[in-house]
Amino acid sequence: MEHVKTILGTKSSKLKGKRVILGVCGSIACIESPKIAREFMRHGAEVTVVMSKSAQKIITPWAFECITGKKTITEITGVCEHVEYCGEHKGRADFFVISPATANTLSKVANGIDDTAVTTFATTAIGSGMSVILAPAMHKSMYKNAFVSENLAKLEKSGIKIVKPEMEEGKAKLGWMKTVDAVLSF
């Protein structure tokens, strides 16, 4: 899609030649995810989006296809998309970013459960040593849950970068620019 190329690198070339896989989960915060994809592109990155089924109920895969110029991945098929993009080989992507990361998804990732396209990508990315970044977004009570806190600590201890949410209005809100900055500073 030619119209997509017009924004590549308009802010910087910091991510030029880099491939970012953006995992989008079913939090209302996923309405911010198109901004994240575009911002990665403005810094030169090629972006591919993988979505959970819950996220698809809030925002359509077509929105991301229009924004990125790439087919949005909504399921794992015989093509083995998770291995193609995140497996142990020279042509894999550079970053796997889950934004927003729901309590459900980050807990699954922390415990090696891969029953959605997003968690299967995460399992593969972590196993192949890719740079992985998670940006949690949920209600404050969920974020304060001891099990969620333990899973976040477990993920950080394993080398996964956690982007701290903005705490306001009783919610752990997605700081979408903090997510972009986490990749730019990796």
C-alpha positions as a LaTeX table, in Angstrom:
\begin{tabular}{lrrr}
\hline
Residue & $x$ (\AA) & $y$ (\AA) & $z$ (\AA) \\
\hline
Met1 & 0.00 & 0.00 & 0.00 \\
Glu2 & 1.66 & 3.15 & $-1.21$ \\
His3 & $-0.20$ & 5.51 & 1.15 \\
Val4 & 1.39 & 3.74 & 4.14 \\
Lys5 & 4.91 & 4.46 & 2.92 \\
Thr6 & 4.35 & 8.23 & 3.14 \\
Ile7 & 4.68 & 8.20 & 6.96 \\
Leu8 & 7.68 & 5.85 & 7.24 \\
Gly9 & 10.50 & 7.62 & 9.02 \\
Thr10 & 8.80 & 11.03 & 9.16 \\
Lys11 & 9.91 & 11.52 & 12.80 \\
Ser12 & 13.21 & 9.63 & 12.84 \\
Ser13 & 15.06 & 6.70 & 11.33 \\
Lys14 & 15.72 & 5.13 & 14.73 \\
Leu15 & 13.68 & 2.04 & 13.80 \\
Lys16 & 14.58 & 1.98 & 10.09 \\
Gly17 & 15.05 & $-1.60$ & 8.96 \\
Lys18 & 13.42 & $-2.92$ & 12.17 \\
Arg19 & 10.37 & $-5.13$ & 12.23 \\
Val20 & 7.91 & $-4.76$ & 15.09 \\
Ile21 & 5.14 & $-7.24$ & 15.83 \\
Leu22 & 2.37 & $-5.53$ & 17.79 \\
Gly23 & 0.16 & $-7.86$ & 19.84 \\
Val24 & $-3.25$ & $-6.35$ & 20.60 \\
Cys25 & $-5.45$ & $-7.77$ & 23.37 \\
Gly26 & $-9.09$ & $-7.25$ & 24.30 \\
Ser27 & $-8.96$ & $-4.26$ & 26.60 \\
Ile28 & $-10.78$ & $-1.05$ & 25.72 \\
Ala29 & $-7.27$ & 0.40 & 25.70 \\
Cys30 & $-6.76$ & $-1.32$ & 22.33 \\
Ile31 & $-8.35$ & 1.75 & 20.76 \\
Glu32 & $-4.92$ & 3.36 & 21.38 \\
Ser33 & $-3.04$ & 0.59 & 19.54 \\
Pro34 & $-3.39$ & 2.16 & 16.06 \\
Lys35 & $-1.55$ & 5.21 & 17.42 \\
Ile36 & 1.26 & 2.94 & 18.61 \\
Ala37 & 1.52 & 1.20 & 15.23 \\
Arg38 & 1.65 & 4.53 & 13.40 \\
Glu39 & 4.24 & 5.96 & 15.78 \\
Phe40 & 6.52 & 2.95 & 15.26 \\
Met41 & 6.18 & 3.56 & 11.53 \\
Arg42 & 6.95 & 7.27 & 11.90 \\
His43 & 10.28 & 6.15 & 13.37 \\
Gly44 & 10.88 & 3.88 & 10.36 \\
Ala45 & 9.64 & 0.45 & 11.55 \\
Glu46 & 7.73 & $-2.10$ & 9.53 \\
Val47 & 4.76 & $-3.13$ & 11.71 \\
Thr48 & 2.69 & $-6.30$ & 11.66 \\
Val49 & $-0.26$ & $-6.69$ & 14.04 \\
Val50 & $-1.48$ & $-9.88$ & 15.71 \\
Met51 & $-4.82$ & $-9.69$ & 17.53 \\
Ser52 & $-6.70$ & $-11.75$ & 20.08 \\
Lys53 & $-10.33$ & $-12.62$ & 19.35 \\
Ser54 & $-11.39$ & $-10.34$ & 22.22 \\
Ala55 & $-9.55$ & $-7.39$ & 20.68 \\
Gln56 & $-11.36$ & $-8.01$ & 17.39 \\
Lys57 & $-14.66$ & $-7.33$ & 19.17 \\
Ile58 & $-13.46$ & $-3.81$ & 19.98 \\
Ile59 & $-11.45$ & $-2.82$ & 16.89 \\
Thr60 & $-11.33$ & $-4.53$ & 13.52 \\
Pro61 & $-8.33$ & $-6.17$ & 11.88 \\
Trp62 & $-9.05$ & $-4.01$ & 8.81 \\
Ala63 & $-8.19$ & $-0.87$ & 10.79 \\
Phe64 & $-4.68$ & $-2.20$ & 11.35 \\
Glu65 & $-4.35$ & $-3.38$ & 7.75 \\
Cys66 & $-5.18$ & 0.15 & 6.58 \\
Ile67 & $-2.70$ & 1.67 & 9.03 \\
Thr68 & 0.22 & $-0.74$ & 8.50 \\
Gly69 & $-0.32$ & $-1.93$ & 4.95 \\
Lys70 & 0.12 & $-5.50$ & 6.21 \\
Lys71 & $-2.38$ & $-8.31$ & 6.74 \\
Thr72 & $-3.45$ & $-8.48$ & 10.38 \\
Ile73 & $-2.89$ & $-11.89$ & 11.95 \\
Thr74 & $-5.97$ & $-13.10$ & 13.80 \\
Glu75 & $-5.21$ & $-16.80$ & 14.11 \\
Ile76 & $-2.40$ & $-19.27$ & 13.76 \\
Thr77 & $-2.69$ & $-21.22$ & 10.51 \\
Gly78 & $-0.66$ & $-23.84$ & 8.70 \\
Val79 & 1.71 & $-21.04$ & 7.65 \\
Cys80 & 2.94 & $-21.03$ & 11.31 \\
Glu81 & 2.92 & $-17.23$ & 11.54 \\
His82 & 4.36 & $-17.30$ & 15.07 \\
Val83 & 7.48 & $-19.11$ & 13.84 \\
Glu84 & 7.70 & $-17.01$ & 10.66 \\
Tyr85 & 7.77 & $-13.75$ & 12.62 \\
Cys86 & 9.24 & $-14.77$ & 16.00 \\
Gly87 & 11.06 & $-18.07$ & 15.55 \\
Glu88 & 14.74 & $-18.81$ & 15.84 \\
His89 & 15.96 & $-17.73$ & 12.43 \\
Lys90 & 17.76 & $-14.83$ & 10.83 \\
Gly91 & 14.71 & $-13.20$ & 9.20 \\
Arg92 & 12.54 & $-12.89$ & 12.32 \\
Ala93 & 11.18 & $-9.59$ & 13.65 \\
Asp94 & 13.19 & $-7.44$ & 16.04 \\
Phe95 & 10.55 & $-6.68$ & 18.68 \\
Phe96 & 7.37 & $-8.26$ & 19.98 \\
Val97 & 5.22 & $-5.70$ & 21.81 \\
Ile98 & 1.92 & $-6.49$ & 23.51 \\
Ser99 & $-0.02$ & $-3.28$ & 23.98 \\
Pro100 & $-2.42$ & $-3.40$ & 25.66 \\
Ala101 & $-1.49$ & $-6.45$ & 27.73 \\
Thr102 & $-4.52$ & $-7.55$ & 29.72 \\
Ala103 & $-4.26$ & $-9.32$ & 33.10 \\
Asn104 & $-5.41$ & $-12.47$ & 31.30 \\
Thr105 & $-2.77$ & $-12.29$ & 28.58 \\
Leu106 & 0.19 & $-11.28$ & 30.74 \\
Ser107 & $-0.67$ & $-14.07$ & 33.20 \\
Lys108 & $-0.82$ & $-16.58$ & 30.35 \\
Val109 & 2.51 & $-15.34$ & 29.00 \\
Ala110 & 4.10 & $-15.57$ & 32.46 \\
Asn111 & 2.99 & $-19.18$ & 32.74 \\
Gly112 & 3.74 & $-20.36$ & 29.20 \\
Ile113 & 0.10 & $-20.72$ & 28.13 \\
Asp114 & $-0.39$ & $-20.05$ & 24.44 \\
Asp115 & $-4.03$ & $-20.46$ & 23.52 \\
Thr116 & $-4.48$ & $-17.29$ & 21.44 \\
Ala117 & $-2.56$ & $-15.93$ & 18.47 \\
Val118 & $-1.03$ & $-13.25$ & 20.73 \\
Thr119 & 0.10 & $-15.69$ & 23.44 \\
Thr120 & 1.45 & $-18.14$ & 20.85 \\
Phe121 & 3.53 & $-15.32$ & 19.36 \\
Ala122 & 4.73 & $-14.42$ & 22.88 \\
Thr123 & 5.77 & $-17.99$ & 23.71 \\
Thr124 & 7.72 & $-18.19$ & 20.45 \\
Ala125 & 9.31 & $-14.74$ & 20.83 \\
Ile126 & 10.45 & $-15.43$ & 24.40 \\
Gly127 & 11.77 & $-18.87$ & 23.46 \\
Ser128 & 13.80 & $-17.47$ & 20.59 \\
Gly129 & 15.31 & $-14.65$ & 22.65 \\
Met130 & 13.52 & $-11.78$ & 20.91 \\
Ser131 & 13.12 & $-8.42$ & 22.63 \\
Val132 & 9.67 & $-8.54$ & 24.26 \\
Ile133 & 7.81 & $-5.57$ & 25.75 \\
Leu134 & 4.44 & $-5.68$ & 27.53 \\
Ala135 & 2.30 & $-2.64$ & 28.31 \\
Pro136 & $-0.39$ & $-3.58$ & 30.85 \\
Ala137 & $-3.80$ & $-1.90$ & 30.87 \\
Met138 & $-6.67$ & $-2.85$ & 33.19 \\
His139 & $-8.71$ & $-1.69$ & 36.15 \\
Lys140 & $-6.62$ & $-0.73$ & 39.18 \\
Ser141 & $-8.06$ & $-3.55$ & 41.30 \\
Met142 & $-6.92$ & $-6.07$ & 38.70 \\
Tyr143 & $-3.47$ & $-4.50$ & 38.48 \\
Lys144 & $-3.14$ & $-4.65$ & 42.30 \\
Asn145 & $-4.16$ & $-8.34$ & 42.41 \\
Ala146 & $-1.32$ & $-10.28$ & 44.05 \\
Phe147 & $-1.29$ & $-12.92$ & 41.31 \\
Val148 & $-1.08$ & $-10.31$ & 38.55 \\
Ser149 & 1.73 & $-8.56$ & 40.47 \\
Glu150 & 3.58 & $-11.87$ & 40.83 \\
Asn151 & 3.22 & $-12.55$ & 37.11 \\
Leu152 & 4.50 & $-9.06$ & 36.23 \\
Ala153 & 7.51 & $-9.59$ & 38.51 \\
Lys154 & 8.11 & $-13.01$ & 36.96 \\
Leu155 & 8.02 & $-11.52$ & 33.46 \\
Glu156 & 10.42 & $-8.70$ & 34.40 \\
Lys157 & 12.79 & $-11.16$ & 36.08 \\
Ser158 & 12.91 & $-13.16$ & 32.85 \\
Gly159 & 14.07 & $-10.09$ & 30.91 \\
Ile160 & 10.75 & $-8.88$ & 29.50 \\
Lys161 & 10.37 & $-5.10$ & 29.58 \\
Ile162 & 7.20 & $-3.97$ & 31.37 \\
Val163 & 5.89 & $-0.50$ & 30.54 \\
Lys164 & 4.33 & 0.83 & 33.72 \\
Pro165 & 0.75 & 2.03 & 33.21 \\
Glu166 & $-0.58$ & 5.47 & 34.08 \\
Met167 & $-2.61$ & 5.20 & 37.30 \\
Glu168 & $-5.67$ & 7.44 & 37.06 \\
Glu169 & $-9.45$ & 7.29 & 37.44 \\
Gly170 & $-9.24$ & 3.91 & 39.18 \\
Lys171 & $-7.49$ & 2.36 & 36.21 \\
Ala172 & $-4.03$ & 1.26 & 35.17 \\
Lys173 & $-4.20$ & 3.07 & 31.84 \\
Leu174 & $-2.08$ & 2.39 & 28.81 \\
Gly175 & 0.63 & 4.99 & 28.33 \\
Trp176 & 0.84 & 4.56 & 24.57 \\
Met177 & 3.76 & 6.97 & 24.12 \\
Lys178 & 5.64 & 5.20 & 26.93 \\
Thr179 & 5.22 & 2.01 & 24.90 \\
Val180 & 6.76 & 3.65 & 21.85 \\
Asp181 & 9.57 & 5.12 & 23.96 \\
Ala182 & 10.32 & 1.66 & 25.42 \\
Val183 & 11.02 & 0.32 & 21.93 \\
Leu184 & 12.97 & 3.42 & 20.88 \\
Ser185 & 15.21 & 3.09 & 23.94 \\
Phe186 & 15.67 & $-0.71$ & 23.81 \\
\hline
\end{tabular}
